[in-house]
Amino acid sequence: MNKKVLTTPIKDEDLEDLRVGDVVYLTGHIVTCRDVAHRRLIELKRELPVDLKGGAIFHAGPIVRKLDDGKFEMVSIGPTTSMRMEKFELEFIEQTGVKLIVGKGGMGPLTEEGCKKYKAVHAIFPGGCAVLAATQVEEIERAEWQDLGMPETLWVNRVKELGPLIISIDTQGNNLIEKNKAEFNAKKGPILEKIYSQVSFIK
Amino acid sequence: MEKQAAVQSLTDTMAKFTAYIGKHLPTDVEKKLAELRAKETKPLAKAIYLSMAENQDAANRLDRPSCQDTGVIQYFVTAGAKFPLLGELGEILEEATREATRTAPLRHNAVETFVEKNTGTNTGTKIPWLDWDIVPDDDGVTIDVYMAGGGCTLPGSATVLMPGQGYEGVAEFVFNVISSRGVNACPPLLVGVGVSTAVETAARLSKKALMRPVGSHNADPNAAKMETLLEDGLNEMGIGPQGLTGTNSVMGVNIESSARHPSTIGVAVNTGCWAHRRGRIRINADLSYEILTHEGAKL
């Protein structure tokens, strides 16, 4: 099977046929962007120091080593819990024109709405696989808002075939993790009933 | 050995061990992941398990922390009352954390609360977090080092049930936490459950439960039975790696307990992600040591 590779800048038509559960890879640029960067843009109305139109963001706080020549080396970079950015993501997509949001776990109805309205997708990179991802980073080209410390700095990465990226919210607003969670919750009741009858230790 | 040299020697050992556990999973976890991977039947889940294995190989080969989130460093110390450096141990572990942060390198994860500034050293007020148990008539010390990332720390929950809710209520609480919040915590998880008298006692025990080997059981037959029931039940939900559905959900469920007030059942859940980075080291009075969790480990 051929690898499906997205390249930045990403266009609407690159995403429209993708559906939740599809696996893609990314070549081009991806910028780390997490809690405080979202808060600065949306709540504090500060302009982002990076143009994200057609771009990709990574909910990630990496380990970066500063080299003697002043450049940065990506040591370890994996996704963080995307749900923390849920309250900001709809406005974030609207204001920045970002097309691909990479993170971990699911996101909620605001992100679904943003993905549907502005033709963007959320994708999951396998959590904890941070050295795998670091080996797919060719270079850290810039580092913005370094005052936020290592995890929160906006690291501008040039990547080659970053992935696997599992589409978890598509441009139709389908949400893979929410669907999975509903399935887990539906199974929960009957399983617990079986357990209850065997743990009546208080007699 | 002069005291100062002894302090330096132990600091060096603990810094190296702290860095080591961020790069290598303990043997019990590695074996369990291999077993879960072999049992997995869904293609997407299999692909995720493959990425996980590739990642651990790359971390080993490149000598890097396998996950970027190297957590807030916690040390669970079981100290012999006669250990020669007992009084110095707190400072030694703090310095070891600073040293490991530079050398590993570890991510800077200590943010001073209220000041809201990252200290950049992984040390800060009461951090690294130290948990102490004192053993009489022992001149050595056993230390569990634990790195929990934010992802698997977020699901942590505790409550106090009324006795009428019984152990059925404990089971329900565990299932609610895992089904609603475990999905984002990098499953397959190791689930730690504390059953005790209050929130703080249950919470501490639930974390101590995560220090127990995968596949081990509580000494009490009822508690051990409940571990198996919860493990099988959670697996039946089929959460799979990363919550993307699969044959299993968890690496296991470990329960630790204490006696309780007759009117309360304190219950807490802590989760360890698949990259369950903990290590146990036994240090003798002469500062020779043995690593108990990682077969073939060399510092």
Interface residues (C-beta under 8 A of the other chain):
Chain A: G21 V23 A60 G61 P62 I63 R65 V75 S76 I77 G78 T80 T81 S82 M83 K104 G105 G106 I124 P126 G127 G128 C129 A130 V131 L132 A134 T135 G149 M150 P151 P164 I166 L176 I177 N180 K181 E183 F184 N185 K187 K188 I191 L192 K194 I195 Y196 Q198 V199 S200 F201 I202
Chain B: L44 A47 I48 S51 M52 E54 N55 A58 A59 L62 R64 P65 S66 C67 Q68 D69 T70 P105 L106 R107 H108 N109 N118 G120 G150 G151 L154 P163 G166 Y167 E168 V170 A171 E172 F175 N176 S179 S180 V183 N184 A185 C186 N222 K225 M226 L229 L230 G233 E236 M237 G238 I239 P241 Q242 G243 L244 T245 C273 W274 A275
